[in-house]
């Protein structure tokens, strides 16, 4: 029996087309149905003569959680290596639908406020595994008569620690013969891998970038984000200035509001000075506590509003973001972490399993 061909493997699909002398229109039709309209598997493959040779999915839906308070859905997917990742669908009240995708199983950035960061890193996701999150979540929305407007790389993992597969996935997302997404509808969020950020901006100047900054103090930022020791604020600032010149558009700054950590008037003044004279849009993010970081607490709404007022008074575009799916996404990554650790422990030799456990704790 011939092995199945990944639909995202352009070379293999073209080889199959030539071998079987298929009309190129049949390939275009399949991709249009599956990647642009998000038809069901059966509808997409209908009439395709080599349907049995094509592999449409690299992920298996493991579990689905629906928010009881808003339009959020958390989808847990199982990889071929029996590890779990999560994607989150956000149905915003304005009618726009956003998908948050993962780029890794776990994360090595180890940010103190993030449950996924407590997992350590198991492995990078392949191009097909990244794209299959988009495809399957697109099918969910299509079955509801909805459209997918925005894709954000804000799920599990640091996207630029999986740079090669991230670049390839974004290429497929914007390619006219694949997903045909507008570059402006895609956002990649990073904790600050400076060199990779610049390479990405140069290759995808119209795709949005976001920096999880969280403090304009080097000392404080290192406490919040350990990776800040490798990429200093000075280096990041120089990189952002260069990216502004390349993209000629606003860069998003994400700022998690942590009570008593980074929410004082002095913190706001430091941030204002650090951002001059860049083109940026600041997102102030309320913090949802996780059980792995009992010492961290979210700033009050009064403090967040006062912080925002200080930034706006200096001419900085500032938005206070609100969270969806707090009843299913609080402690984001927590369920995946415990599930993955048990799965790895069950199938690995004892010494390897212990190594993974230490990485998760």
N, C-alpha and C positions, 0 to 999 in steps of 0.2 A: 504494500500500500504506500502510495506517495505521501510524504509529509505535507502537512498543511502549510500554507503560505500566509504570513502576516500581511494584512491589508496595507499596513504602513511601510512595508518593505518595497520601495518603488522599483528597485532592480529586479527582485524576484517576481513581482507582479508583471512587469514588462516581459520577463523571460517566459512566464506562463502564457501571456498573450501571444507571443511569437510562436511558441511551440504548438499551441492549439489553434493558431491562426484566427484569433478572435478579433472581431471588429473593435477598434479603440473606443467606439461609442459605448460599448457594453461596460468597459472599465469606468468611463466617465459617468455613466448612468448609475453604476453601483456606488461610486464615491459620492455622487450628488445626493442620492437617496439616504445613504448611511451617515455621511459626515456633515452634510449641509442641512438636510431636512430632518435628520434624526429619526428616520423611519424605523419600524421594528426590524429585527433581524430577518424575519421571514419576508417582509415586504421588500426590504433592500435587496435580497438575494433572488427574488422572484424573476424567473426568466433568464437568470445567469447560468450559462451552460456548465461552468466549472465550480458551482456552488460548494461542492464537497471538498474542494482544494483550498478554499479561503478560510482563514481563521479571523473572525471578527473581534474576538475579545481575548485579552490576556489577564483579565481580572474576573473574579467571581463575587457577586454580591453576597455578603455574609450576613449582614443585619442592617436594618433600617430603623431610624428613630425619627419620630415626628414631634415637633414642638407643640405643646398644648397651649401656648400663649401667643405665638406668631407664626409666620410662614416659613420657618426654618426646617430643613431636613438634614439629618446626618446619615451618611451612607458609609458603612464599613465594608471594605473590599478585601478579599483574600487573594494573595499572589500565588503563583505556581509553586513558590517555595514555602507555602503555608504560613506566611506572615500577613498581618493585617495592617491596612492603612485606612485613613478616613478622608472623605470629601464632604463638604457642607454646601448645601443649596440654600440661598437666601432669597426669599420672595419678598421684595421690598414693597411697602405700601404704595409707592408711586407707580407700581406696575413693572418695574425693571427687576430682572432676575439675575443674580450673581452667583457664580460657582467658585468656591475656594478649593483649590487642588493641592495635593501633596507632591513633593518631588523626591522624598526619601522615606525609608522605613526608619523612623526615629530621627535624631538630629544630634550632631556633634557640637553645635554651638553652645549648648548647656546654659542658656539664659536662665537666670534665677527665678523668673516669673512664669516660666513655661513648663507645663507638665510634660510635653513631648521632649523638651530638652533634658528631662531627667531620665529618659530612656537610654541615652547613648545612641549609637548608630549601628544599625544592622546591615543595611546596604542601600545603594542608590536604586531608584526606580528606573526602568528602561524607558525608552521613548514611547513604546507601545503602552506601557503601564500608565504613563502620564496622560497620554491621549485618550486611553480607554475611560479614564475618569470623566473627561469632557464628554465623550460619546455617550456613555451610559446615563450620565446626569442629564444630557440633552434629550435622551429618549424619555426620561422621567417627565421633564417639562413638556415635551411634545405630546405625550399621552394625556396631559392636562389642558392641552390647547394653549400652552405658553411658549415663549421663546426665550432662549438664553442670550442675554445681552452682554454680560461682562464675565471675564475669567481672571481670577486673581491667584497668583502663586503665594498664598499665605497659609497653606496647610502645613503638614508635617515636613520638617526638613529645611535646611538652608539651600535655596535653589542654586546658588553659585558654588556650592560644594559638589554639585552634580552638573557642572557647567556644560560638558559636551552634550549630554542628553537634553538638558534644558534648551540649549540653542537649537538642537534638531527638532524638538517638540514645538517650539515657537515657530520655526520655519514651516512646519506642517500646518500649524494653526492659521497662519496668514496666507499660505499658498492658495492660489485660485483653484487649483485642481484637487485640493483637499478640503479643509474646513472653510477657507475663504473668509476668515474673521478679519474685521478691521483692526489694525495694530493698536488704534486708540482704545479698543475695548479690552485690551490685555494689560495687566499690571503685574510686575515681578517685584516682590518685597524681599529685602535682604537686611541682615544685621550689619552689613558693611564690609564686604570682600572687595576692596577698592579696585584692584586691577581688573577683576572679572566684571565689575560694574561698568567700567569704562569700555572694555571690549564689547559688552552687550550693547551699550548705547551707540557705539560706532556701527555695529551690524544691524541693530534694530532702532534707528533713531526715532521712530514714531510710536514705539511701544513704551508705555509708562513704567517708570521706576519709582520705588519707594524705599526710603532708608528708615529702619527702626533705630532712631537716634536715642530717645529716652533721657538723655542728659547732654548738656554742653560742657560738662566738667569731666575731664579725663578720669579723675579718680573715681567719681560716682559712676561713670559709665562702665568702668572696669568691674565695679562691684555688681552691676546689673547684668552686663554682657561680658563674659570672660574673653571673648574674641577681640574685644577692644584693645587688649594688650598687644595684639599683633598688628592691628590697623588703628593707628592713633587718630584722634580728632583732627589734627593738623593734616594728615594724609587724606582723610575723608573729605575735609573741606576743599583741599586742592582738587580732589577728584570730582566733587560736585560742581565746582566752578567750571572745570573742563567739560563735564557732561552738559551743563547748561549751554555752553558754546556749541557743542555738537548737536544737541537736540533743539535748541532755540524754543524751549517750552518749560513750563513749571515742573519742578521735581517735588514729589510728595515726601514730606517729613512726618513720620509717625512718632508720637510722643505719648507713652503710657504714663498716666497720672497716678503716682504712688505717694500715698500720704506720708509726709515727713521725710521723704527721700529726694524728690525732684520737683516739688510743687510750690516752692516758696517764691516770693517776689524776686529774690536774688537769682533763683534758677531761671525765671522768665527773662531777666535782664541778660544773663549769660547766653541764653538761647537767641535772643534778639541780636546780640553782638556777633554771635557765631554765624548767623545766617546772612548778615550783611555782606555783599549786596546781591545775593543770589535770588533767582526766580524760584520761589518755592510756594507750596501750599501746605500748611501745617494741619495735621489731624491730631486732635487731642482725644486720647482713647481712655475711657473709664476702665479700670482694672477689675476683673472678676477673680476673686481669690481662688487659689488651688490648695489642696491639702498638703502638697509637698513644700509649700512656702508659707507656713503660718505666720512668719514675721512680716509679710508684706500685706498691705491693705490699700484699697483704693481711696483716692482723694474724694472728699465730699463734693456734691454738685456746686456748692457755693465757691469752694476753692477752684474748681475747674473753670467756672464762669469768670472768676476774677483773673485767673491766669490768661484766659482767652481775651479778656478785655485789654490786658497789658499788651498782648501781641498785636491785636487789631489797632490799638492806638499808635503803633509804630508802622502801620501800613502793611502788616503781614496778613495775607489771606489765611484765615483760621476757621476750622470747622470742628465742632464737638461731635464726635462720632457716637452713635448708640449701638448697642449690641442686640442681635437677634438670637433666638434659640438659647437663652440663658438656662432654660430647664433641661436642655440636652447637651449643651456645649460647655457648661461650666466644668472645669477640670478637663479641658480639651486634651485629648490624647491619653487620658488616664486609663480608660478601658483597654485601648489598644496596647498600652504599655504592659499591663498585667497579662493580657491574652498572649502577646508575642513572647514574653519571657517564658511562660509556661510551655508554649509550643516549641521554642528552641530547646528548652531543658529536656523535653520529652524525646527529642530525636538526636541530640548531639551527645558525643562522649562527655563524661562527667567534667573533665578539666575545661573543655570548651564551654560547656554550659555555665560553669562557675564564672568564667571570664565575662560572658554576656550578662550574667546577673549583676556583677560588680559594675558594669557599664550602665546598667539600668537603675542603679541605686544612688 
